[in-house]
């Protein structure tokens, strides 16, 4: 999913002890000031994407060295964490360190590991937490431009290119240390209708087809004028991106359920090169990019017009950017746990959150404070389901991706399990079931999967093998390690095993009677190849649950991000609570609502398409208004 592992990376921050002459301490005084048992101590904690191992070296009196020796984080996001936090802790000998913006989970995990090593070394964690840093704040600055864009992801980048190519001055504010956001680190491709690539491939899907699908899917509970504008912009955007060095390839749809659908998915050829090329063009056009500079407050004049934004520089000083237009492109609020708890109908702490963690609702809240209206803020990009544990074995990851028997918290079926082959429908059904479910199987199934595998295909195989379609098998190979992988899952509290259905129900907290009834009904459906309740297709009615021991594995909702927030019109202008455009304010990408209805539609690449196209529209519209005053 765009994550790059970097194992055994050593990011070292060292400080030399001051010589005794400078400190004025003699050897006896130093021994009396012993704070730690000198040595190197290790701690393993759970990071954002998996386990993290940290080693900390202590002298008698100081923290000397901090090394992250193993992790599974996204290095482009966490590099400032691994560089800046150890340096600040060592230089100031304190644990009163703020989390790094955009990487809160990793920051908290690293700090927790360091605190653990302090305790191992006999240090006083509370005293180190209480020792404050005497930070020297940088000077405030003020600049003036035509258009300021808050966020350098896909939508912000498109907005910057569109504005700059029309001849206006552009400033981009990015809260992290790198450009691209989720459009670089998570996304893989975008949807378009009637692109040149589709015409050359004789694909027949039209803009009208996409419009009908989306308006029917949303039951017209969307901004249909915006929907039309995005789709009509989409074919030209593919060629427009290519002109700036972002090449895409029209490929087969990535999910099994869409295999026979018209091809509308345009995959990045090389997204890293593409983003680098786009920013080279922006630099050539005179755009200025400030990284590690989050926008904080919109500047509003007496008439209610937006005239700029106040941001926070890396040195702590304020950066006031006066501008004729502000484009908010901060990527939604998938990284803000408090907002997720407020707006989700499930417990977000239980789900597997794959959203870009720097997206913490900054832009949405800035717009709300300036009087913008809300639309679609309870819509989320739910995507499949996962086992929320750091597992070494691969068998359980295969099992979650095939349509076994699924039950909810009561022990009752809630869907046709072949939804597993459509990741949006899968994700939406799990969200609707309360955010998690259990998939069930018995000892006969374990034996068969171990020896023979299954003719049920892994729902992610096509996605993972896009670059090598000749390797797609359409089956699940033998799971030779399934028994030890199940034991690992039991030890990590994601698998339960019992000799009877009643015992299994008790273990997972389900109603024994209802679970038994569900299993009996499902076994009958498998035997008769006829699912009268949810109409699961015959070819997926394969495994009875009849011979103990029985197994239950917990799978949780997975989210790629948020999809609503600020109400906008088809020109991407933010609308006030009285539904009038707010002069000077545009909102794009996952900060904007109006496209999706209440759930993510089953169109691959739609959210990235909305990001690039809404950003492009905002760039054009803001530049046009400035140039035609």
N, C-alpha and C positions, 0 to 999 in steps of 0.2 A: 504493500500500500504506500509505496514511496519512502519507506523508512530504511535508513542505511545503518547497519550495525557496525560498531567499531569496538571490537573486543581487545582487551589488554592495552587500550590506549592509555598512555601515561601523560597526564597533564600536570606538571610539577611546579609548585610555587615554593621557593626556598627563601629563607632569611637567615643571615649569619648573626650569631650572638655578638653583641658589642663586647669588646675586650674589657677586662676588668679595670684597666686604668681609666677608660672613658666613663664607665658606669660608677666608678668610685667604690665598687664593691670588692672586698677581698674574698679569698676562697672560703673563709669561715662564714662571712655574711651570706654568701651564696648558698651554702648548705643549709643555713637557717631559713632561707627563702625557698626551700624546695616545695614545688607545687605538684609535681608529677613523679611517677616512677618512670624513669627514662626508658625508652625503647620504642619499638614500632608495633602498633596495634591495628587490627583489621576489623571491619564491620561490613556486613552484607544487608542491604535494605532493598525494598521494592521501589523502583523508579516508575516513570510513566509507562515505559514499554517493556519492563522486565527488571530483573535483579541488577543491582549495582554494588560493586565491591570497592571499598575505599580503605586505603592505608594511611595512617597518620603517625608521624614520628615526633616524639617528645624528647626534649632535654629535661633536666631537673626542673627548669624554671619556665620553659617556653614550648609552644607549639612550633616545631621547626619545619615540617614538611607535610603536605597533603597531596596524595596521589589517588586519582580515580583509575584503578587498574583494570576494571571490567565494567561494561555497561551495554545496554541495548537501546540507548536513546537516539534521537535524530540529531546528528552532530551539528548540522547547520543551526539548529535551535538552541542546543545546550552548550555550545562552545563558550559563550559568555559566562555561563554558570561555572563551568569547570576552570575557567581562567580567572574570573574576577572574584568569586566568593573565597577560594583558598587564599588568594593574594590579600584580600581585605582582612580575613581572619588572622593571617600570620602577621601582617604589618601592624595590626591594632591589638592583637591578642585578646579578641573578644568574639563572642558568638551572637552579639546583637547585630546581625546582618540581615538586611531585607532580602526577600526573594527577588530574583531577576525577572524583570517584566517579560511576559511571554513564555516563561518556563517555570511557573510556580511549583508544579508537582515535582519536577526534578530538583529545584532549589531546596524545597522542604526535605526531600529524601536525602540529598547530600548533607544538609545541616544535621539531620537526624543521625546519619552515620558518624559524622564528626563528633557529635555529642556523645554517642555511644563509646567511641574510642577515648574520649576524655574521662568518662566514668571508669573504663577499663584501666586507664593510667592513674587512677586515684585522684583525678582533678575535681574541681568544684564547678559543675555545669551552671548552677544558678548564679554563681559569682561572675562567670564569663558572659552569661546572658545580660547581666546588669551593667556591665562595663560598656558605656556608650562611646561611639566614635565621634570625634570632633571633626565633622566634615566641613570642608571649605567649599561653599557654594560658588559656582562660576557667575560671571556677570550676566545680567539680562541683556538680550539683544532684540532689535526690532528691524524687520525687513518688509519690503513691499513687492508684491508680484501681481499678476493678473488672476491666475487660478492656483489655489493651493489644494492639494489632494492628500487626504489623511488615509494612509495605507498603501503599500506597494505590492499587493497581491495581484491576481489576474485582473480584477475590475479596476483597481487603481492604476495599474500599468496601462491598460487600454485607454482609460480616461486621459492619462498623461500624454500618450502618443497622439490621440485624437485632438486634444487641445493644442499641443505643440505644433502639429503639422498644419494647423490653421493660423499659426503666427502669433499666438499669445505666449506670454512668459508663464512658466510652470515651476512650482515648487512641490516636492513630494516629501511628506513626513512619514517615516516608518518607525514603529516602536521597537522592533527587534534590530539585530545587527546585520540582517540580510534581506534582500528583496525576494519577491516571489510568493511568500505566504503559502496558503494551502494550494494555490494554483500551480505552485512548483513542487511542493513537498508531498502533496497527497493526490492531486488530480492526475489523470492520464490522458484525457481526451475530451472533446466537446461535440455536441450535437449540432447538425446543420441540415437544412433541407434545400435541395436544388443547387448545391454547390457545383462548381465546374468539375470536380472529381466525380461527383455522382452522375452528372450528365455524360461524362466520358465512359463511365461504367454502365450506362444505360439503366440506372436506378430510376424508378418511376415515382417514388414518394415525393409529394409536393408540400409546399408551405401550407396549403389549405388542409391537407391530410393532418399535419401536425397541429394546426389550429383546431380542427374538429376534435382530435384526440384530447387535447388539453382542456378545451372548454367542456367537453363531456365528462372527463375525469374529475374536474373540479366542480361539476354541477353549476358552472357559471359563478361560483363563489370565488371570483378572482377578478383582477383588472384585465378584462378581455382586450381593451385597447392596448395595454402594455404587452400582453401576450402576442398580439399581431405585430407590434413594432419589433419585438425581439426576434420572432421567427423571420420576418421580412429582412432584417439586417443580417441574419445568420449566414446565408451563402456567400455574400460579399466579404464577410469577416474572415472566412477561411483564406481567401486570396490576400486580403489586407494584412493578416498576420504573417503570411509568407513573405510579403514585401518587406516586413521588418525582421525577417530571419527566423520566424517561428514556423517551421514546416510541420504539416500534419499529413497523415495517411488515412485514406478511407479503408477501413478494415471490416472484417466480419464482426457482427455484434458479439460481445464478450460472454454473454450469459446464455445458458442452454435454452431458456424459455423464449429467447429472441432470435434463435438461430435462423429461423425461416422468415423473419421480418425484413423489410427493406433496410438496406445499410444506410444509417444516418450518423454513425459514430466515427469521428475523425480523431485518430490517436496522435498524440505528440510523436514526432520522429525522434527528437532529442530535446527534451524540455530544458535541460540545463544550458545547452548551447542556445536554444531559442530565447530564454530570458536574458542571457548575456547579450545576445544580439540586439534585443529590444532596448536594453538600457544603453548600449553603445549608440544606438540611434537617438535616444533621448538626450544623451550627453552632447551629441553633435548638434542637436536642435536647441541647446542651451538650457535644458531643464536641470534643476538643481535638486539633489536627493540628500536628505538628512536622515541617517539611520540612528538608532538608539534615541529617538526623539518622538515620544508619543504625544499626539494631540490630546488636550485636556478640556478646553473650553472654547465654545464658539463666541466670537465677538458680535454683539447685536447692537445696532444703533437705535436711536429713539423711535424710528419708524418701524422697527421690527425687522429690518433688513440685516442679512448676515454680511459682515464686512471683513471677516478674517477668522483666525483661530490662534489661540495661545497654546503653545506646546512646551514640553519640559526637555531641556537639553541633557545630554549625558552627564555634564558636570553639575547638574542641579539647577542651573539658571533657567529663566524663562525665555522662550523664543516667541515673540509676537510677530505673526505673519499677517500683514494687512493685504487683503485681496478683494477683487470684485466678485469672485465666486469661490465657494468651498465645495469640494466633492468628498463625501464621506464614503470610505471604502475599507472599513476595518474588519470585515469578515464575519460579522455576527457575534454571538456570545457563547460559542461552544466550549470555551475555556474558562467560563465564569460559573463556578459551582452554585453560588447563591442565586444567580439568575436562572440557572437550569432548575433548581429546586422550586423556584417561584412559578415557572411556566410549564414544566413537564408534568405529565400525569403519572409518571413512574418515579421511583427513587433513582436519581442520576448517579448516586454513589455506587449503585449495584450494576450499572451498565458498563460496557467496554467503550470508553470514549476515545474515538479516533479523530476528533475535531482538532484543528490547529489551535494549540493551547495559548497562543498569543491573542486569539480572538476572544476578548473578554467584555464585549458590549460597549467599548469606549465610544464608538461613533454613534450607536443607537441612543445611548444615554445623553450624549451631547446634543443630539437632535431633539430629543424629548424635552430637555431643559430649555431649548430655544423655541418650544411651542409646537413641535411636529406631532402629527397624529400617528397612531399605531395601527398596523395591519399585519395579520398573519404571524404574530410573534410566538404562537404556540405550535408552529409547524417545524418539524425536524426532519433531517435527512437520515432516517433510520435505514440501516443497511445490513441485512442478514443477521446473524447471531454468532456468538463465540463462547468458548469456555474460558471464563475469566480466571485463569491461573497460568503461571509460568511453568509449562510442562516440557520435560525433555523428550518424552515419547511423542510420536506423530499419529498414533492410531486414533486417539480421541478427536483430533482435528479432522480426520477423514470421516469419522462417524457422524459428526455434527453436520457434515455437508451432504448426507444422503437422507432420503425420506423414510426414516424409521417412524415408530409410533411416538407422537408428541402429546404430552398432557400438561395442563396448567396446575396451579397451586392446589386446586381441589382434587386433582387426579382425573380430570376430564379432558377429552380431546377438544380442540378449539379451532381446527382448520384442516384443510387438505394439505398434508405434509409435502406434497410435490411443489408447494410454493418455494421450497428450498432452491429451485432452479430459476427463480426470479428474485433477485436480491432485494428489490424494493418491496415487493409483496411480502416476502419473508420477514423483512424488518418491520413492516407495518403491522403484520399479524402478531408478532411477538410483543410489540409496543401495546397493541390493543389487548393482549392477554395479561398485561400487568408488568411487562419488562423482563420476564424470564419464563422458562418452561423446563420440563424434564423429557428427555427422550429415553425410551425404554426398550430393552431387548433381553433375551434369555441366554442360557448357556448353550443351547443349540446354535443360536446365531453367532455366538463367540467362536464356537468350534468351526462353523462354516466359513466365517470371515478369515479366521486364521489359516485354514487349509486352502481355501479356494478363492478368497476375495468375494467380489460381488459384481453382477452385471449392472447394478445401479451406479451411475456415474457420479463422480465427485463434482459438486456444483461449482467449484472454483477452478477446476482443471483448465477449462478454456481461458479463463481470465489470466491464470498464471503462465500459460503457454502461448500467449498471443503472438510472440515473436517466432514461435516454432510450432505452427499448427500441425505439422507432420507428426509431432510427438503426442498429440491428443489421442487417448485410447478409448475414452467413453466408458470406462469401467473403473472399479475400485480394485486394485491389486491385492493379493493376500496380505493381511495384517499380521505378520508373523510374530510381532511383539505385543499383540493386543492384551495378553494376560498380564504381563508386567506393567504395561501402560495403564491398565485398569487399576492395578494395585497402587501405582503412583497417584492416580486420581483420587482413590480412596484416602490416601495419606494427606492429600491436599484439599479434602472436603469438597470435591466437585463430583465425586462418584459415590454411589451407595449400592451395597450388595446385600441381598437377603435370600433366605431359602424359601420364603413364602411371600405372596403378594401382600398379605396383611402386615408382615414385618417391614416390607419395603415402603408401604404406605406410611407406617409409623415413622420411619426414618426421614422421609421427605416432608412429613407434616400433612399428608393428604388424607382424605376420608377413605378408609379401607373399603367400605361398601361401594362407593362411587368408582374408585380405582379398579376394583374387581369387575364391576359391571362394564366399565370402559374397555378393559382388556378382553372380556368375553365377546363384546360386540365387535371389537377390532379383529379378533381371531376369526370370528364368523365371516367378516368381510374378506379376510385373506383367503379363507377356505373357498368361499363362493365367488371370489374375484368380483365383488360387487359392494362398493361402499355407498350404502343408501343415505348416509348422513351428510358426508362432505364431498362425495363424488370423486374421491381420489381415483385417478386412472388405474386401470387394471394392472398395467405393467409395473406399478410401484407397490402393489399389495403383495408383498413378498415374504415377510418374516412374521410368523406368529410369536406370541409371548406366552409360552405354555410350559416350559421345562426349567425348573430351578437349577442353580441359583439364578435370581433375577437381578438386573442392573438398572439403575437410573442415573443419568448424567445431566447435570444442570447446564443449560445454555442461557446466556443473557443477551439483552438487547445491545446492539452495536450502533453507534451514531457517528456519522461523518461530519456533523455540524448542524447549525441552525439555519432556517430558511426564511425568516420573516423579521419584521421589526418596524421600520418606518413606512408609512403610507406615501407612495409616490404616484405621479402621473406617467403617461407614456413618454414624456420628455425627461424622466427621472428627477423632476423637481420634487422636493419634499413638500408635502401638503400639511397645512396647519390643522388644528382640531376643528376649525370651521371649513375645512376642505378647500382652502385657497393656497396657491403656491407661495412658499416662503422665498422671498426675493434673495437670490444669491446662494441658495442651498440646494445641492443635489445629493442623492443617496443611491448607491449602486451595490450590486452583488448581494451577499448574504446579510447586509444591513437593511435591505429593502424588502417589503412585502408586496404581494399582489399577483404572483405568477402561479403558485403551487396549489392553492386550496388548503386542505387541512392535512394532507400527507404528500410524500414525495411520489410523483408519477413514475411509471415504469418506462422511462425513456433514458437510455444510457447517455451520459454526458450532458444532461440538461442543466445542472447547476453551474458547470464551468461555462457552458454556452451563455447562460444568463449573466455570468460575471463579465465575460469579455464583451458581450453585446450591450449590456446596460452601461458598462464603463465607457464604451465607445460613444454611445448616444450622449452621455453626460458631458464628455469632452467636447463633442461637436456643439451641443446646445449651449454650453457655457461660453465657448469661444465665440459662437455666432452672436450671442447677446452682447458680449463685450465689444465686439467689432462693429456692431450696428447700433450702438447707442446714439 
